[in-house]
Amino acid sequence: MKPLPRRALIVIDVQNEYVTGGLLIEHPPVSQSLANIGRAMDAARAADVPVVVVQNFAPTGSPLFARGSVGAALHPVVAERPREHYLEKSLPSAFAGTNLADWLAANQIDTISLTGYMTHNCVDSTAKHALHAGLKVEFLHDASGSVPYANRAGFASAEEIHRAFSVVLQSRFAAVVSTEEWVGLLKTGTQPERSNIYQSHLHGLDEMLLRQSQVQD
């Protein structure tokens, strides 16, 4: 029998900047992800899973996340709920320049469940940092979100970014689950399904062949 995971729910950068500020989350809709973040925090508390709230800050006068600004403030969905630990950061990973690793070790946490913003930036960076530190990772894909990007490399919609990063995370770095699935895991004590690069590649080839046959038909 596999030992039960010792989880902590990590709530990353759920700040006004992503809801009413300069980085409006587009996909999934921010109202949906906010509701799921609140639900995950409530479920964690009911299951005695500790909650860690992370808040990002930039220097005063910065266009985004300036310390003391309305945009940098935690959104009420998170600010008004209890937490066991709080930390501030200024880099994408919640581990970079913070005491998160020490706190997790002190509390014998072996699995972190990630929510918050953004899927492709701070969540992704934190997941990969955690894997390299020997932790298991879960990502609640509907309790996060992305924005569209365009630069010299091209354009990607928020939906494309969120979907692609979720697929890549599932391939190696995390078990990607819905909030509903995650709440169920807390109740049953079961482990989420994980994948690997080779399996993901084989399934990708199968999907490509299926789509090509559908086009030909």
Secondary structure, 3 states (H helix, E strand, C coil): CCCCCCEEEEEECCEHHHCCCCCCCCECCHHHHHHHHHHHHHHHHHCCCCEEEEEECECCCCCCCECCCCCCCECHHHHCCCCCEEEEECCCCCCCCCCHHHHHHHCCCCEEEEEEECHHHHHHHHHHHHHHCCCEEEEEEEEEEECCEEECCEEECHHHHHHHHHHHHHHHHCEEECHHHHHHHHHHCCCCCCCCHHHHHHHHHHHHHHHHHHHHC
